[in-house]
Amino acid sequence: MMRSLLTLIASSAAYGFSIGISNSWVYGLRNLVKFPLLILTTAVVCALLYHVLARFFGVSLGFVMVQRLVLAIFRDTSRLLAALSPAICFLATSMPGPQDREPGEYRRFLMFNVVAIAICGCLAVYYRSRERLLANGSTQDRRPMLVASWMLASLLVGGQVCWYIRPFFGATAGTSERPWFTGTTPDHNGATSFYEAVFNILVPAYLR
Amino acid sequence: MTNEPNDGPEPPTADLRPFAHGELTACLSRPHRMLDVVLGERTRLAANLRTGEGVKALVTIMLLCSVAFAVPFAVIDGPSRVGHIAVLFLGSVLLCYPSLQVFGSYLGVRMHPGQTFAIALVIPSAAALFTFGFAPIYWFLDYTMPADSPGEGSLTRIVLLVFSLLLALSHLNRCLFADSNLKVLRDNWALWVGWQVLLVFLTYRMAEALSLLP
């Protein structure tokens, strides 16, 4: 488990650095801590729910084993993302700096990363849901549903963790004077939480 | 991707034995076992509900579970509201239980009152376990999101409580409907659905009375 944890931290730090460098060295270096923090905070906050959901879906694994499996999913996702780091680093450094770049360029980079995270997450979930350990004690094959529920919980909590400890690679230039965590400070649309920000994206302004 | 050991025991077949009295009372000394009894092994729980075996111990366990596991979630709103979540789920079920028993008897559901009570208690105990799982998430969201209305119900709390109740209801239904021998309630589906609607409505009013809603 310790080895898995160290791999997760190293891989997520590498990916975090590669996205942060798109903005500045300051953000790149900060992300060495912030990205592993994002994943570990999500895993810790959701730990009890993962266990309750495992019992709900009829998988009789102990608390530690459940955490180990969830950690394996996060580790696989981080490792896949880390494998993309050189490519992302190249894209990040070949892109104009925050002062010179067009808004469309930042959005494309953001979208590329969202798609990369989604693909890596889905791959990790798919392979881990085939884990035979997960079938232990299960009378019906509900593994995909269990793993999907774990990931849904992680997404909903992880989104807010991400919001609270942002910026990771922001649209504006990052300097060492800027705070590490923006916390509940409203964004340019006035959203103060991840859920509000998603709502603002999904619902047009005139309908709000 | 496959560093973790993939070898594990083959999935066992479902255990259809009801929980023995000793297994149920063991939950008093090892509370984490309540998770297995209420949520984990639903075929065995359904067997207890069907046969009425160990129903007194089961009722005791589920009453304790409904109160104790609801505390961590409730305490996030402050020490003065420590019992609110237990009252919300357990109180609503206690208020609705007589209607289930009386209407059931009237419509030909021949079950011992203790059995019906145990069936009803699956809802608050499972809901309490889900709130237990949600408690760290609620604390985290409460801490990182600005309060929308201090002292009043927050949207986060409402969403998590609604999820807990819906998951608990789905758990009870799959317990009852997974067991082919538990036909009495399945045959009277109108009673069963009607009672659940009544319970959901009463829970909503209870949440209003407890100031859990904005």
Boltz contact constraints between the chains, C-beta under 6 A:
constraints:
  - contact:
      token1: [A, 45]
      token2: [B, 136]
      max_distance: 6.0
  - contact:
      token1: [A, 45]
      token2: [B, 137]
      max_distance: 6.0
  - contact:
      token1: [A, 45]
      token2: [B, 140]
      max_distance: 6.0
  - contact:
      token1: [A, 48]
      token2: [B, 133]
      max_distance: 6.0
  - contact:
      token1: [A, 48]
      token2: [B, 136]
      max_distance: 6.0
  - contact:
      token1: [A, 49]
      token2: [B, 133]
      max_distance: 6.0
  - contact:
      token1: [A, 52]
      token2: [B, 129]
      max_distance: 6.0
  - contact:
      token1: [A, 52]
      token2: [B, 133]
      max_distance: 6.0
  - contact:
      token1: [A, 55]
      token2: [B, 35]
      max_distance: 6.0
  - contact:
      token1: [A, 55]
      token2: [B, 39]
      max_distance: 6.0
  - contact:
      token1: [A, 55]
      token2: [B, 40]
      max_distance: 6.0
  - contact:
      token1: [A, 56]
      token2: [B, 39]
      max_distance: 6.0
  - contact:
      token1: [A, 60]
      token2: [B, 40]
      max_distance: 6.0
  - contact:
      token1: [A, 72]
      token2: [B, 4]
      max_distance: 6.0
  - contact:
      token1: [A, 76]
      token2: [B, 1]
      max_distance: 6.0
  - contact:
      token1: [A, 127]
      token2: [B, 1]
      max_distance: 6.0
  - contact:
      token1: [A, 132]
      token2: [B, 6]
      max_distance: 6.0
  - contact:
      token1: [A, 132]
      token2: [B, 8]
      max_distance: 6.0
  - contact:
      token1: [A, 133]
      token2: [B, 8]
      max_distance: 6.0
  - contact:
      token1: [A, 135]
      token2: [B, 11]
      max_distance: 6.0
  - contact:
      token1: [A, 136]
      token2: [B, 8]
      max_distance: 6.0
  - contact:
      token1: [A, 136]
      token2: [B, 9]
      max_distance: 6.0
  - contact:
      token1: [A, 138]
      token2: [B, 11]
      max_distance: 6.0
  - contact:
      token1: [A, 139]
      token2: [B, 14]
      max_distance: 6.0
  - contact:
      token1: [A, 157]
      token2: [B, 137]
      max_distance: 6.0
  - contact:
      token1: [A, 160]
      token2: [B, 144]
      max_distance: 6.0
  - contact:
      token1: [A, 164]
      token2: [B, 144]
      max_distance: 6.0
  - contact:
      token1: [A, 184]
      token2: [B, 146]
      max_distance: 6.0
  - contact:
      token1: [A, 192]
      token2: [B, 146]
      max_distance: 6.0
  - contact:
      token1: [A, 193]
      token2: [B, 145]
      max_distance: 6.0
